[in-house]
Each structure stands twice: as C-alpha cells, then as structure tokens.
Amino acid sequence: MWSGLLQKVFKVREKVAMNLSGKGDEEKPFLDHLEDLRKMIVRIVTTLLVSTIGTFYFYDKLFEIIKLPLWWTGVVKTEADVKGMLQILTPQEGFMMVMNLALIAAVIFAFPVLLYFVLQFILPGLKPAEKKAIFPAIGIGAALFLIGASFAFYIVLPKALEFFYSFNSSLGLVNGWRLADYVKFATRFILLFGVAFELPVIVMVLVKLDFLNYKLMSTTRSYAIIAIAIFAAVVTPTPDPFTMLVLAAPLYVLYETCIWLAYFMEKKDRAAFPEYYADIDKDEKALEQPGPDDWDNENYNPWSSGDDDADDKDDYQTPDAKPSAPPPDVENSDIEDHGEDQSSQMPDEDPADQPPREMTLEELAREDEKRSSEPPKDS
C-alpha cells in the first residue's frame, strides 16, 4: 500500500519537475526519490526537536496562554475556578500535557522553515528566479498560518468553549474538564485553522504548475463551496454547525481571492508568452465546436467501430451493388486464349465438382412463366 502511494507521489513530483524546468529528462530512480523524502523528513524532525526543546523551557508561560480562552468566555473568574475546572487524573498527565503544548508551539514558531522543506521537496527543478520567488511565498504562507491560528485562538475557541460549557450546564451537571483533553482540544483548533488558511498557497502552487487556471476555478465555484463545506465539517474538532461555518466562511473568501490572483497571474503570463496561450485558446475553441451528431444517422451503430464498418463493407455487398467489369484487354485476351471467360472459375477446379448455383427469384419467376406458357403434353 505504502509503496504504491509513494510511487504515485514520486510520479507527480517528476511531472512537476518537467513542468518547471521544461526538460524531458529520464525518470528519476525510485531510490533517489526515496532519498529526497528521507532528507525532508530528517530536516523536519530535527527542526521540530530543536524547537520543542526551546519552547519547553517556557512551558509555564505557554500554559498561562492556553488558559486565556477560559477567562475570556467567563467560564472561570478566579484561579480557584481554574483549579476546579481543569483536573489531572493520571500521574504523568501534567508532563505529557506540557510536552504536547511545547510541540504545538514549536510547530507554530518553526512553520516557515517547515514550509520551506516541504516546498523544496514538492517543487524540484526550480529555476534561479523561481527559487528567489519562493521566499516571499513562504512569508505569505507563514503570515496566513498565523492569521488562521490567531483567528481560532481569539474568536472560535472561546465561542466553542462557551457553547459546550452552557450545554453541559443545561444537563444539570458540573463542568470538570480533564487537563489533557482541554489542551488537546484547544491546540487542535489552533493548528487546524492555521493549516486551513494555507489554501491560497496551495491553490497558487497548483496554478503555477498549470493544474488550475482562472477559467476552471471561476466556473466551478459551486463545487468549491461543497468541497469547502465538507472539509470544514471533517477537520473541525466539534460537530456543531457554528464551528463549521466559522471555518468555511473565511475559506471561501480566501478561495475567491485565489481566483482573482489566478486571473492576474494568467494575465501576466499571457503578456509574456502570447504564442503559448494562443495555441491553448485555439485548442479550447476547437473542443467547444459541436461535431456531427451520429445519433441522427439512421445507419449509425453505436456498438460497432469504424474498423468494423470498413470490414463489413469489404466482406458484404448490397443487392444493388454491381461488380466492376475487368479491363477490356484482359477480358478479350482471356476469351481469345482459352475460348471462354476464365474469371468466373478457379483454374485448378473442375466445373463438375462445383455445387449447382442457386437460381435467383427473377430466374425462378421466368422459369415458372415459361412453363405456364408451354402447351400441355399429350400423354
């Protein structure tokens, strides 16, 4: 399973390299792709390890930050309320919570470097000018990630906590949340919203690779809305429609922004490469022109191909078809040399051995008419 999945990923990577470099080089060996993947994973793991060690040093500050949404919702009003709300049920739970918090903080702070490693693997064969342009793209991606994470931390997370606290209270129960579950719930919100806000970066990469364009994106808005709604329903940690809409709405706004960005990118490329886009427009117009409708033809057979029709025409003839006569010189020479037309019989066959020829309907009718016109013989 994993081998087949990796092979598909590597084939896409080769196609991307050919699109970017414009060279039809031979396929890269599987082990070379695997080596590039290993290097990317090692770099990401090393970066996260170093970053986690650094953020773990400030774990007390991070814990104070992750508790802020509880204060903003009014769920807790004093430190005593916080101690009564968040509970530790296992000996190692406090330490594991701090490690989880330090790892999430490391991902957030090291996100630009992680994004660079991923793009370096996905986009091989970059030209020098494109390598220079990748750093502004990484800056934009990091800014979008921080915007999404901040949006979740300051707006979505407090509303979600307030909703669940009120719902639990309406059941007549006392809210006592497990510390590890609360931290996992909050950090998942932050990470998912940060990654979801990377949609413009993903779309722009696909536009750059000619997988998407302005026309395709603008004509498939309805499908994009459905896909965004499904994505928001799947990735949000809570099943309530409010959280789904809070994530889906900004994603759709970002998608509309991507459509206009694709328009300006295509406009710039059209000015730089007019002949290339002229050929593309010509092919699109040729595809849009309606062809002949074979269903209107009474002789059209949808279960046969053109080769079958050609074979049928060669093997069978219609009753009205007349065989073409042989050239005069050939016909006369055969008659003069052999005294008869040799074209009607095989050279090595005896006419007596051949089966009697069946009479046509016209010949049978003439025979019947001849017999009826003859006078009856006297016995």
Order of alpha helices (4+ residues) and beta strands (2+ residues): alpha-alpha-alpha-alpha-alpha-beta-alpha-alpha-alpha-alpha-beta-alpha-alpha-alpha-alpha-alpha-alpha-alpha-alpha-alpha
